[in-house]
Amino acid sequence: MRVISGLQVFILIAGVAQTTACGDASGPKTGPPAEVVVVAGSSQPSPEVGTRLSLPLTIRVTDAQGLNVSGTNVLWNTASGSLSAATSLTNVDGVASVEWTLGPFVGTQLATATVTGLPPVTFMEVAVPGPLAQIILTRDTVQLLGVGDQFQMNARPADRFGNRVPGGSTVESSDTSIVTAQNFGSGAFLVARAAGATVLIRASSGSIVKTGTVIVLPPPCQTGSSIFNLAVGGIATLAGTTASEFCVQGTAAGAEFTAIPFYSDQNVPLLRLSISTGSTTIGASPSQLSAPRFQLSRAPSPRLEPDEAFETDLRERSSQELTPMMTAARLIRRQNGGRFNMSVQVPQIGDLIQLNTNASSACTNARMRTGRVAAITTRAIVVTDTANPANGFTDADLQSFGVTFDTLVYPVDTQNFGEPSDIDANQRAILFFTRAVNELTPPNQNSYVGGFFFSRDLFPRATAGGIDGCATSNLAEMFYLLVPDPDGVVNQNVRTTDFVRTVTAGILAHEFQHLINASRRLYLTGSSEFEDGFLDEGLAHMAEELAFYRASGLAPMQNVSGATIQSSQRISDAFDTFGAANIRRYREFLTNPLTNSPFADNSSIITRGAIWSFLRYAADRRGGSENTVWFQLANPPPGSHGVQNLTRVLGPELGSLVRDWGVANYADDFITAVAPVATHPSWDFRSTIAFLNQGSFPLATLQMDSVSITSVNIGDRSSAYLRFGVKPGAVGGGRIISRGAAVPSGFSLSILRTK
């Protein structure tokens, strides 16, 4: 960008005038606009926000010979403030200008001038604050919970637009016997010295004054407060501002309770709570079990942990790379009469086929492996990598996986989520057992990748009609699966035959849901995006659970416990294969329920444990045929995904459903006579987790402070668990505020009597 000074402009204009006066009256002939330059108006010294610049924005238009071009239309634009005109014409000197009134915010502000066919030129100003015009308080009205509670009140000097201006402020209390103000430069720490009173505060900076109000709340559960008289297992639920105070009656022998605050607002990720009981409560018993309620019949064995991060990364990468290609894939398929390759045939046992195993890139850098067809069943083509380590699965073993897929995995998943696509028209999925999966785990790790589905294999390879395909697609419904490596040939990671056999069926059930979900969205429901990661994973974990019921002979709503799992070899084996991983993920969630939820924008192990448990709770509570729930979630109309999809299927009161699920996470199979909404009918989680966790239930709870203020932060759709007791014959409870104000509308509180 060329910038011409004002003096140069004067000389330039004078020269043009002289040439016009002394030359041919007709003047030189000008060509079309070729260049736009800034003449004046950019980078003016210390312009104030919200004011008109002292100099107009001025540009000059010339042709290829440097001659001024008059009558050219100039488009002016800014996102900051306003311009005196949106368009203007250049004058005889090729010059056009507008006035610019800056926007209200300090910092860089930009405006542009554009002539059609030429690059725009940019004017830049660095706006500074205006003069002191107001003081902005953190809150005009502050609530404090009682003596000793404090609040950091910022009293920020600002211009008329709210921009901070240099200088400090002083805050004073109208009654220091009630509230004192400890100043720190541009604000003060307000400290309550007496309860049940209101004072004014005065913030000043120069001649500017701002007043505010501080309300020091009285202790909770005074005359006129609503008091709940709960039996053991009884629950009182408060919502919004009514949840700012809770009071419960103690019996002649005393009573214990758990307060479970819950918050739901996706626009505010974290809610800070302060709770004061005003010394109306006492301590309560711990909530964790010290030992399982059954006799362990087998000792725990060291386990490799699945590498959940690999699948999370794979799903995210698939979504990013392949979502933009979904519409084109459908169009190419229609152009080919529903198939991408009319020459595809079902292979024969012993055939060698080439398959791309690149798990880090969807449509580039194919990494081809040679596979031998080892078995063909009704629904599966089982292929083994010719480079697999020795002493692995026999062909009979591989045949058995095909049978398991036919008789267990395929019927369970399709009955609940729908039939997959059949892009290669062979009515089968490829089960590719390949060392490429083993190679995904770095050397000497205690984790493993058990297998995966990659949605790129559902996309066409070739470009058709100008539409790009996915060049490295395998053009098949298929899975990539871990292989035995008893000698640790691949990266020194030993994988025994028994271990791989145990995990493979569960992986097939899980990954088949991903395949069904992706293929139906791609080719059957017409969606323009894949399912959100948290829900796609939740449904895949539900597929594992449904396979557990089929394999074990059990069913939902039977409250499966640790004792149930050990009651027969069939159930124990089914749990190891299809159930244990879900329980372990849910256990991880329970260790930190404060800032985690079923609906987090990620697919971490914690989120996956939470969404699986919530889906099970929601289906149990809804009742009826749960197949309908899973099918509806896996087959939404176009545009429906994630929380919107859940709301469509489970109903508009999704937040209340998550709140009650949070109560059930604590109360189920722990508190007697609890209401059905606070139970998990299908699983005795305290027992099953104790079975896996050797005795302890990991749900994180806190003892509510009976004297001082309890502070806790909870995330969107998250809960906390605060235990407290009430003295015999007394009334106890607490007041709750959030950042010096009443709790927001998305807040609710459940009070559960536990003893």
N, C-alpha and C positions, 0 to 999 in steps of 0.2 A: 504494500500500500504506500503510495507517495503522499506525503504531507507537505503542503506549501504554506509558508509563513504568510502572515498578513502583509508584510512589506512586499514580498514577492507578488502577492495578489494585486497590490496597488500598482506595481511596475507593470505587471502583466496586463491589467485592464487599461492602464495608460497607454501602453504600447499598442494594444489593439485599437484604442481610439485614434491614436496618431496615424496608424496604418490606414484606418478607414477614412480619415480626413484627407490624407495626402495621396492615396491610391485611387484606383479605378472605383468609381461610385458603385459599380455592381459588386465589387469585392471578389476574393477568390472563391472558387466553388468548393464546398465541403462534402465529404463523404459520409457514410453511416457512422454511428457511434462506435468507437474502438477502445476507448479507455475512460474510466471514471476515477477521479482522484479527489481526496479530501482537501478542501481549501482551508476551512477553519471550523472550529467548534469542538474538536476532540481534545481530551486531556486538559480541560480547564482547571485552574488551581482551586482546590478545596471547595467544590460545589456542595451546597447544603441539600439534604434530602427534601423532596417535596417542593423545591423552588425552581423557577424558570432560569435556565442558564443565561449568563450575561451575553454570550455570543451565540448566534444561531448556528445550526449545523449547515455547513455549506460544502457543496461539491461542484466539480467542473467536469463537463463531458467534452471530449475531443475525438476527432477522427484519426485515421491512421497517419495522417500528415501532421498531427498536432494542432489542427485548426479547431476552433470552438464550434460546437454543434448546438444550434438553438432549436427550440421546439421539441426537445426530447422529453418524454414522460419519465419521471423518476418516482419510484415507489419507496416510501419511508415506512419503517417498522421498528417497534420496540416492545419488549415485554415488561419494561420498567417505566412507569409514569405515562405521559401522554405527549403526543406531537401535535403541532398546530394544524397539520394537514397530513393526509395519508398519501397524497400524490401532489406533484407539482411539475411545471414545465421549465426547462432551461431557457434563460433569456438570450439575448443576442450575443452575450459573452460566453454562452455555454454554461452559465452558473445557475444553480437552484439551491434554495435553502428553506429550512423550517425552524420553528422554535421548539425547544424540548423542555418540558417540565418533568423533572426527575421523579422517580418513584419514592416510596416512603422508607426504603430500607438502606442501611449503610452498606458500603462495599461497592464492588464493581457493577456498573450498569451499562448495558450495550444498546446501541441503535444502529440500524443499517439503512443504506441507500442502495437501491437496485435499479439498473437499467436492463431491460429485457435483452437477453443474449450475452450479457457481460457478468462477471463475478461481482457480488455485492461488495461495497466498502463498509467498514465498521467504524463507528465512533464509540469511544470508551471513556467513561467518567468514573472516578472513585469518589462516591458520595460520602460525606461526613455527617455526623449528627447535627441536629439543630440545637438551639439553646434549651436550657433546662425549663421544662414546662409541667412536669408532674413527677410524683413518686409512685412506683408500682410495688404493691405488697404481694408477698407470696399468696396470702389469703386476706380478704377484707374481714372475714370472720373466722376465728380459730377456736377449736374446741380442745380443751385439755382434760385429762381423765381424773385429776385430783392432785393432791399435794405431792410435789416432786416431779410431776410430769412436765416436759418441756417441749418447745417447738422452735425450730430455727426459722425466724421470720426475716426474709430478705426484704429490704426497703430500698429499691433500686431507683436512683435518679434517672430520669429519662426525658427525651424531647417529646413533642406532641404526638409523634408516631410510635412511641414506646421504645425507641433506640436508646441504649444506655449512653449516658453522658459522663464525662469525668467528674470525680468528686464522690464524697461519701454522704452518709445520712446519720441522723441521730434518732433513736427510738426511746420514748419515755412512756411509762405506765401512769395512768391517772390514780392508781392506788397500789402502792408497792407492798401493802400488807396482803394483797390478793395475788398480784402478778408482778414480778420484777423483770427488768429488761437488761440483759448483759450485752452491751453493744460490741460489735466487732468490725465496724468500718462502714458497711453499707447494709446494716441490719442488726438484729439482736436475737439472742437466745431468750425466749420468753419462758419463765419458770413459775409454775403455780405454787403459791404459798398458803392458799386456803381454798377449800372446796365449796361448791354450791354458790358461786358468785360470778358476777360479770363486771369487767372493767373495760375502759377505753384505752387505746394506745395512740400515741401521736408520733408520727415520723416526720422529720423536717430536714430540708436541705436548702440553705439560703432562705429565701422568702417563701418557698413552696412547702406546704404542709399536707399530709395525708393522715386521716384517722382510720382506725380499725377497732374491732371488737374482739375481746377474748372472753370466752365462756368456760369457766372451770366447772365441770359437771359434778354433781353430788355423787356420793357412793351409790352403787347399784342397789336395786331391790328395796326401795323406800316405799312408804305408804302410797298406794295408788298404782304400783307396778304390777304388771301381769305376772302371775306365778303359776308355773306348771307343776302339777302333782302327778308324777309318772311312776308307774310300776316298773319293776325290772324288765328290760326289753322294750319299754315304751320310748317313743320318739316324738319330740316336738320340733317342728320345722318353722323357722322364721325367715322372711325374705325382705330384701331392701332395707329401708330405714327402720322397719320394725325389728330388724335383727341387731340394732344398735345396743339393745339391752336384753339380757336373758336372766330369768330367775326360776329356781326350782326349789321344791320343798323337800327337806330331809325328813326321814321317818324317825321314830323313837330310837332306832338303832343307828341312825345316820344313813348316808347313801353315797354312792359314787356314780360319776357321770363321765361321759366323753363328749366334749364339744367339737363338732366337725364343721369348720367353716369351709365354704365352697364359693368359687368365683367363676363367672363365665362372661367374658367380654374379649373377643378376639382383637379388638382395637387397643387394648391396654394389657400388655403381656404380663405385668406383675402388680399385685395388690399388696400394699404394706399395711398390716393390721397392728394396732396396739390394744391390749385388753387389760382392764383393771378389775379385780374382784373386790376391791375395797375391804380386804380382810374378811370377806364373808364366806370364803371357802377354805378347805384344808387339802392336804395331799391325798393322792389316790394310789391304788395298787398298780403295779406294772401290768402291761397287756401281753407281754410275750410269754410263750410257753417255754418252760425250762426242759421239758422232755416230751417225746411223742406219746400219744395216748394209745399206743399199741406196741407190741413187741416186734422189733426189727428181726426179720428172718434171714437177712443177708447183710454183709458188711459193705460199705460203700467202696467202690473201686475208682482209681484215678481215671479221669475222662479227658479226652480231647474235646475242646470247645469249638463249635462251628464258627467259622469266620463270617459273622453277620455283616461286617463292613464291606466285604467283597460284593455280596448280593445287593446291598444298598447302593454302592457305586455303580454296579451294572444296571440296575433299574433306572437310576437317575441319568446315566449316560444314554441308555436306550431311549428314554423319553426325549432328551434334548436332541439327539441325532435323528430319530425316526419319526417323531410326531409331525414335523413339517412335510413328511412324505406320505402320510396316510391317505389323503384324498387322491393323490396320483396313483397309489397302489391299487385302490379300488377301481379307478378308471382303466388302468392297464388290464386288470383282471376281467373287467367287462368286455374290453376289446378282444380278449382271448377266450371268450365264451366260458369264463369261470375257472380256466386253468392257465398256468403260466407256461407250461411246457407239455405239449401234447404227446411227446415221445416218452414221458416218464412211465416206467413199468415197475411192478413189484419185483425186487431182486430175488435171486435164488440163494439158498444156503451155499456158502462157499464163495460167492461173488465178492470181488474187491471193489470198494467204492471210495471216492475221494471226498473228504469233508473238511470244511474250513473250521478251525477251532479257535480263531482269534477272539479272545474275550475282552479285549481292550479297545477295539475299534469296530464299529458296526459295518461299514460298507467299504473299507479300504484295508490294504495290507493283509490279504488272506494268508493264513497259516494252515496249509493243507496237511492232512494226515490220511494215511491209508487204513481203511477199516475192512475187516472180513465179516461177512454176514454169518453169524453163528447160530441164529435161531429166528424163526418166523412163527408168530402166533396170530390169533384172531385180530388183535389190536396192536401188536408190536412187531417191529423189525429190530432184533437185537444185534448190534454190531460191536466188534471188539477191535481195538487198535492193534495193528500188527507189531507195533513197537512197545507194547505193554511189558512191564517187568515179568520175569519168570515166576512160576509157582502161584499164579493168580487163579481166577475163576476158570473152571472147566466149562465146556459147552453145555453140559447138563446144568451147571449153576446158572449160566446165562439164560438157558431155556426157562428155568424156574422164575427168573425175574420177569420174563415175558408173560408167564402164566399169572404171576402176582398182579401184573399190570392189567391183564385181561379180567381177572376174577374179583379183584379188590379195588385197585386204584381207579380204573376206568369207570366202573359202575357207580362208585361213590361220588366221584367228582362230577360226572355228567348228570347224574340224577339231581344234584344240588345246584350246579352252576351252568349246565347246558352242554350241548355237544360242541366240540371244537370245529374249526374250519378243516377242510381237507384239500389243501391247495395242490397236492400232488396226486389226488384222486386214488389213493391206495387204501384208505380207511384205516391207516395205521400210523403210529408214531415211531420214530427211530429212537432207540435207546443206545447211545454211543458211549461205551465204556472205554475211556481213553486216558492215557497218562498225561495228556494236556491239562486235565483237571488237577492232577497231583502237582503239576509244575506251577500252579498258581500259588502254592504255599511256599514261602521262602524256607531256606534250610533250618532244620532243628527247631521247629515251632511246636507249641502245644495246641495249635488250632488247625483246622482243616477246612477245605472247601469240598463239600460233598457232591456238588453238581449244580447245574443251572440250566435254565431255558433262556435263549436269547431271541427276542422278538424280531431281530433282523432276518431270521430264517423264514419268516412269513411274508417277506417282501419280494417282489419280482426282481430279477437280476438286470434284465435288459432295458434299455431306453426304448420307448415306443411312442410315436407321435409327438416327439419332442419332450416327453416326460421321463425324467431320470429314474432309473431303478437303483437297487442296492447290489452292486456288482459282486459282492462276496457272500450273498445269501446262499444258504444251502437248499432253499426252495422245498422245505419240508417242515412238518411238525416234528420237533425232535428235542431231545435232552442230551446233555453232556454229563457223564457220570464218573465218579471216582473209581479207581481200580485198586485191587490189593497190591501191596508192595512190601512183602514180608522182610526183605533185606534192606529196605531204605535206599534203593537205587536212585530214586528221584529225590534230590535235595536232602538226602540223609533222613528223610521222614518215613519211619516205619508205619505201614498200614496193613494190619493183619486181615486175613480173609474174613474172619468172624466179625471184626469191627465194620468192615465195608458192607458186609451182608446185612448187619443190623441197621445201619443208617440209610441204606439205599431206598428201601420201600417208602420211608417217610419223606425222603427227598422227592421221590416220584410223585407222591400225593400232593406235596407242596408246590412243586414246579408245574405240575399239570394244571393246577388252578391258574397260575400265571399264564400258561399257554391258552387256556380256554378264555380267560378274561381278555387277553390281548387280541386273540383272533376274532372273537365275537365283536369287540369294539371296532376292529379293523374292517371286517367283511360282512357282518350281519346287522349290527345296530346303527352303523353309519356315524359313529362318534368321530370327532376331529381331534381327540386327545385320549391318551391312555389314562387309566385310573390313577388317582393320587397314590403316592407310594405307601402311606400309612394304611390306607384301606385295602389296597391290593395285597399287601403283606398280611393284614389281618384276615382276609378271606383265605389266603394260602395256608395260614396257620389253622384256620377253621377246617380246611380240607384235611389236615393232619388229624385233628380231633375226630372228625367224622369217620376217618379210616380207622382210628382207634376203636370206636364203638363197633364197627363192622368186624374188625379182627378179634376183638375181645368177647363179643357176644353181649356187651352191655349197651346202654342207651342213654340219651340225655335224661335229666331229671332224676337220676338215681343216686346222686350225692356220693360220687366215687371218692373213697378215702384211701389212706395208706394201707389199712387192713384189707380193703377190697383188692388193691393192686397185688397184695401178697397171697390172696386167697387161692389162686391157681396159676399154673405155669402159663396157660394160654393168656390170661389177663396180664401177667407180669411181662411176658414177651411183647404183647401188643403195646403195653405202656412204654417199654424201652424203645420200641420202634417208632411209635406215633405220638406218644403222650408226654414223655418226660421233657422234651425240649420246650414245649409250650409252658409247662410249669416253671422251668428254670427262667424263661424270659419274664414271666409274670413276677417271679420272685425278685428279679432285678428292678422291676418297676416299684415294688413295695418298699425297697430300700430308700426311695426318694420320691414320695408322692406329692411333695410340696410344689415342685416346679415342673412336673411331668404330667402328661395326660394322654388319653387315647388318640387325640387328634393333632398331635404336634406335626409341624411341617418338616418331618424327617422320617426315616425308617430305621431309627436306631433300635437296638435290642430292647431298650426300655419302652419305647413307644410300641413296638411290636407285641411285647408282653401285655401292655395295657389294652391295646385295641382288640387283641384276641379275647381277653377276659371280658371286656365290655360287650363285644358281639355275642358271646355266650350268654351273658347276663340279660342282654336285651331280648334275645330270642326266647329264653326261658320265661321272662316276664311277659312277653307278648302272648305266648301260648299258641296253640294250634299247630299247623304244619310248618315247621321251620324251613323245610325245603323252599317254600315260597319266599321267605326272607332272603335266603342266599341267592336264589335265582334273580330276584328283583335287584339286589345289590350288584350282581355280576352283569346284569343286562339293562342298564339304565337308558333312557332316551338320550339322544345327542345333546351335548352340553351339560349333562349332569355328572358330577364327579365329586369325590371327597365328602366334606361335611354336607354339601347340598344333596348328594346322593343318599347319605345316611338320613337326613331329615325327610327326604321324599319317602323313604321306606319305613322309618321308625316313628315318624310323626313330628309335629312342630315343637313339642316339648322335649327336645333333645337334651337341653341343658339340665332339666329336672331329672331326666333319666340318668345322666352322668353323675349328678349329685347323689342320687339314691344308690347307684353302683359304688360310689365312694364310701357310703355308709356300710354297704354290704361287705366291702373289703375288710372292714374292721369287725363287724358284728357277727358275720356268718359262722356258725358252728363254734361260737365263743360265748355269746350272750344268750341266755335262755329266754324263751317266749318272745323273741323278736318278731316284728311284723314280716310278712313274706317279702315285701319290697326291699328288705335289708338282708336278704339271703341269696346265696348262690346254689340253686337247687341241684345243679348237675355235678358240682365238685365240692368236696370238703377240703378247701384249700389249706386250712391250717394243718390238717392231717397229712395231705399229700406233700406239702412243702416241708413239713417236719420229717417226712420219710426221705426226701431228697437232701434236706439241710441238716440232718442229724440232730433234730430236737428243737430248733429255734424258728420262730415265725418272725420274719424280718421287717414287718410293717413299722415304719418309723413313727413313734408317738412322742409327745412332749408333756411334761408335768406343768400344768398351769401354775404360775407363781401366785401364791396366796397373799403376798405382801406387796411386792413390787409389780411393775408393769411387764406383762408378757408381750414380746414382739415376735411377729411371724410374717413371712412373705409367702404368698401363694400365687401360682401362675394361672393363666387362663384354663378353665376346666380342671383345676387341680384342687386338692383338699389338704387340710391339716388335721391332726388328731391330738386334742388337748385334754388331758385327764385331770379331773378335780373331784374333791369330795365336799360334802356338806355335813356339818355337825348335827348330832341328834336333835330333832325337833326344830332345827333352825331353817332359815331360808338363805340360800346362797346363789351367787351368779356373778355377772360381770357386765361391764360396758365395753363397747368396741367402737373405735374410730379408725379412720384411715388418713394418714398424713394431715392430722389436725382438723378433719372434717367428718361428717357423717359417712357411713359406709355407702357405696354406690348401689344403684339399682340391680346390678348383676351379682350382688352378693347375697348369699343365703347361709343359714346356720341351722344345723341339725343337732339337737341335744338328745343323747342316748343315755338312758339309765342303765348302768352296767352291774350294779351291786346294791 
